[in-house]
Amino acid sequence: MIMVTGATGNNGTEILKRLATGDVQVRAMVRNRERASAITLPHVEVVEGDFDRPATLLAALAGVKRAFLLTNSSERAQAQQIAFIDAARQSGVAHVVKLSQFDADVNALGRFQRYHAVVEAALQASGLAYTLLRPNLYMQGLLNFRSSIATQNAFYAAAGDAKVSIVDVRDIAEVAVAALTEPGHEGKIYDLTGPQALTHTEMADRLSKALGWQVAFIDIPPKAMRDAFLGFGVPAWQADGVVEDYAHYRRGEADVVTSGVQDAVGKAPRSFEEFACDYAAMFS
């Protein structure tokens, strides 16, 4: 039995779609079953579990041998993920695949990188087999800007002219599925990037070609980006974390292109052009 947490998010749904086509038992953990219509897939059992209620984790993990660990990035994420690792150990789970973050480090300036590093250390010390996936910025993150792209032909971020080796969520999912279903990934740390580093302006140019109309990237101050996120209802802790991530990009710390996808699944990662063409209809 394989269990996927974060099952209704971008990564979780892509992982489940791939697992559902294989000859494995799959369980999707959600906090509210009524909101899980997006993961109604053949051969996928949906169970309720709450990271803040350890007893529900033990019930959800019963019989599970491998698990994919992902939570929302919140001020509770570190404690929630460590609680899951403890529940997994108690439940007899053999292998946990954790979605971490590029450049996870306990001394990082960004809170997301720090909490992921703490959880990584807890998983490595747990005695469980583990695989750590450290993806860079998601290509699918641009879908968060689709409203302004559709209505203003532009998207806004505090990115400057920094290059980022942006990665397709579908590649992350393929690596996760490989780690969950194949031997040989235990103890591995995969830094996951796309095939090249791009500025946000270059992303806009490539997106323009796929859409057939001009899309502009407009650089904005970090405070303006934070205020925009707060206006969208994003909690302050999370908004501050995103601004810290973009500062990480502007310092030139996210432009490295790695072989992680190739190493894990034996093929090159998808290009930004491929992403833009495949998702063009979602920006209209």
N, C-alpha and C positions, 0 to 999 in steps of 0.2 A: 504494500500500500504506500502510495506517495501522497503527501499532503502539500497543498499550496496555500500559503497565507497571502494577504494582499490580493485576494483573488479577483476583485472587481476593478482593479487599477489597470493601467496600460501594460505593465509587465505581467501581472497575474493572468490577465485574459489571454495574452499571447502564449504564455506557457501552457495554460489549460487547453487551448485550441490544439496545440501540438501533442500534448499528452493524450487527449481524447481520441486521437486517431491511432494510438498504439495499443499494444496488448498488455496494458498495465492497469492496475486498480488505482483510481485517482479520487482524492477527496479535496474539496475546496472549502476552506474555512472563511466564513463571513460573520460579521457582527449581527447582521439582520437579514434573515433569509428572505424577507419580503422585498428587499432591494437587490436581490441577486439574480434578476431575470437575465442579465447580460451573460451569465455563465451557465445557462441551461444548455448543457451539452451532453451528448450520449456518453455513457460510462463514467460520468462525473457525479460523485455523491457530494451534496452540499450539507455542511454541518455548521452550526452556530458556535462561535467561540469569541471570547472577549479577552484581549491582552491584559486588561486591568483586573480580570477575575481568574486567577490561576486554576481554580477548580474546573472552569469550563475548558481550559486548555488541556487538562489531563483527560477529560472526556473526549475532546475532539481528536486527541492524539492516540487514542486507544487503537492498537493494531498497526500503527504507522511505522514504517521502517526508514523512510527517507522524507525529508521535509524541506520546503523552500521557505525561507524566512524573509519577510518584508512587512514593514509597518509604514504608516504615514510619518513624515518627519515632523515631530512635535516635541515639546519639552518633555513628554512622557516616553519618547521612543526608546531611549537608552534603557530605562527600567523595564519597559514592556518587552524588549527583545531579550534581555537577560532573563526575565521571568519565563519566556518561551523556551530558552535554552535549558533552564532548570527543569521545566515540565517535560521537555523532550528527553532529557537524561532519565528522569523518573519513569517515563513511559516506555523505555526500551528502544527509542529511536536510534538507529545506527549511524545516520549520516544527515547533516544539515548543510544545505546550500544557502548561504547568506548573500543577499544583495546589499553591497556596501557602496562605496563611493570612491571615485578617482582621487588619489592622493590622501586617502584616509590616514590620519596621524593624530595622536593625542596632543601634540604640540601645535597643530594647525591653527591658523587664525580664524577659520570658519567653524562654526558650531556643528554643522552637519558632519564634516570630516572628523571632528573630535569624537562625537558620540559613536560614529561608526567604528572608529578605531578601538574605543573601549569595548564595544560589543564583540568585535573581532577577537580581542584578547581573551574575553570571557569564553567565547566559543572554542578557541584554541586550547584553553586550560580545562575545558569541561570533560575531556576524555572521549568526546564524540568525534567521529570522522567528520571532516568539514571541507567545504570548498568555498572560497571567497571570490565574489564577482565585484570588481571595482570599475563600473562604467563611468565614462565622462558624460557631459551634457547630452541629453536625449534629443535626437532630431524631432521626435514627436512632441517635444516641448513647445515647438513653434505653433502647434495647434491651439495653444492657450492664447495666441495672438490672432486667431482667425477672424474675430469680430472686427478688429481695426484693419486687418488686411483686406477684408471684404468691403468695408465701408469707407476706409480712408486710403487704401492702397499703400499702407505703411504699417510697420511695427516698431516698437520703442523698447529700448533697454539701455542699461548703463554699461555697455560693453566696449565702447571706444573702438579702436582698430585691432583689438586683441584677436589672435587666432586660437580657435578651439577645435580639438580633434573630435568633433561631434559624432555620436554613434546612434545607429538605428536600434530601436527597442526590439525589433524582430531578431536582430543578431544577439542581443542580450538573452532573449527567450530561447534561442537555439542553443546557446552555451549552457543555460540553466537546465534545459531538458537533457542535454548530453550528460551533465554532471549528476542529474537525478536518476538516469536510467542506464548509464554505462560505467564499467569499472575504469579505474585509472585516473580519476579526477580528485581522489581523496588527498587532502593536504595541499592542494594547488591554490594559488592566488592568480586570478586572471585580471589584468588591467585591460579594459575593453574600450576601444576607440574605433572611429571610422577610419577609412583609408587615407584621409588627408585632413589637415587643419585648415579651417576657413574662418575669415572674419564674418561678422554679421552682415556686412555689406555684400560680401561674396555669396552668402546664403541668400540674401534678397535677390541678387542677380540671377542665381540659379532657379530660385522659386519663380521669378518673373518669366523665365523661359518656359517653365512647365505650365504655368497658368495662362500664358498668352497675353498678359498685361503687366505693366511696370509696377513692381512693388519696391518701396524704399525702406531702408533701415534708417532710423533716426536715433542718434545717440542722445541720452538724457542723463542728468546728474543722478547719482545714487539716491538722494533724498526724494527726487521726483518719482523714481521707480518704487521706492518703499511706499510713498504716499498712494501710488496707483494700486499697489497690492492691497494696502489697507482699505482702499475704496471698494475693492472687489470682495471684501469680506475675509481676506486672508488674515489669520491671527498674527499679532505683532511678532511673536517669537519666530514664526516661520518666515514672515516677510524680511526680518532682519537676517535670517539665514540665507535667503536667496540673494540679498544684497551683498552679503559676505562672499557667496559663491562668485558673483560677478566681479568682485574685487580680485578674487583669485584668478579669474580669467584675464583681467586687465594687467595683472603683474606678469603675465606671460607664463603662468605655471600650468596651463592646461592645453598646451599646443603639441605635446609629444604624441606621436603616432606609434602605437604598440602592435605587437603580433598576437595579442590575446585571443581574438576571435579565431584566427587561423590556427593557433596552437590548440584550441579547445575543440573545434569542429572541422578542421581541415579545409576551410575555404575562406576566401577573402571577405571582409565585411562589406556591406552594401554602401554604395556611394550616396552622397547627398542628392545627386541628380536622380537616382533611382527612387529615393524617398519622395522627392518632390513630384515626380510623375505619378507614383502610386497613390499619393494622398491629395493630388490636385483638386479633386472634386470636393474634398472636405474644407477647402479654403474658399469656395465659391459662395 
